[in-house]
Amino acid sequence: MVDQELKNRAIHRAKIIRGQLDGLVKAIEKEMYCPELLGQSLTIQRSLKSLDAFLLENHLKTHVRHQMTQKEGVDKAVKELIDVYTLSNK
């Protein structure tokens, strides 16, 4: 139950993030200027938020949609979304 387009976009985004993180590690090893390191770190954080949006979109379009069609699934879907919301606000 995975939207293949979203899956491909999420994989692509995750690979980009991996490359960004590798670049940040190299920059730290080279002892680059702190504001440059912070800039790279903030860029990675924005990329992770973008990935989060892809993953949430897929979950809503597939799993939550399916769960909402089943009586037992409604409570599970609501709990999962509350858990994600709570985690994102910590």
ZIFENNOR-V32299 format. One record per residue. RES is the residue in three letters. PSI is psi as a letter, one per 30 degrees, with the letter a starting at -180 (999 if undefined). OMEGA is omega in whole degrees, 0 to 359 (999 if undefined). Layout:
BEGIN
{{RES PSI OMEGA} {RES PSI OMEGA}}
END
This chain:
BEGIN
{{MET h 181} {VAL k 174} {ASP j 187} {GLN e 178} {GLU e 179} {LEU e 178} {LYS e 180} {ASN e 178} {ARG e 180} {ALA e 178} {ILE e 179} {HIS e 180} {ARG e 180} {ALA e 178} {LYS e 175} {ILE e 180} {ILE e 178} {ARG e 178} {GLY e 178} {GLN e 181} {LEU e 176} {ASP e 178} {GLY e 179} {LEU e 178} {VAL e 179} {LYS e 180} {ALA e 177} {ILE e 179} {GLU e 179} {LYS f 180} {GLU h 178} {MET l 182} {TYR k 187} {CYS e 179} {PRO e 176} {GLU e 177} {LEU e 179} {LEU e 178} {GLY e 178} {GLN e 180} {SER e 180} {LEU e 176} {THR e 178} {ILE e 179} {GLN e 177} {ARG e 178} {SER e 178} {LEU e 178} {LYS e 177} {SER e 177} {LEU e 177} {ASP e 180} {ALA e 177} {PHE e 182} {LEU e 178} {LEU e 178} {GLU e 179} {ASN e 181} {HIS e 180} {LEU e 183} {LYS f 184} {THR d 187} {HIS e 182} {VAL e 178} {ARG e 179} {HIS e 181} {GLN e 183} {MET f 178} {THR f 181} {GLN k 184} {LYS e 181} {GLU f 184} {GLY f 184} {VAL e 180} {ASP e 179} {LYS e 180} {ALA e 180} {VAL e 180} {LYS e 179} {GLU e 181} {LEU e 176} {ILE e 178} {ASP e 179} {VAL e 179} {TYR e 180} {THR e 180} {LEU e 182} {SER f 182} {ASN g 177} {LYS 999 999}}
END
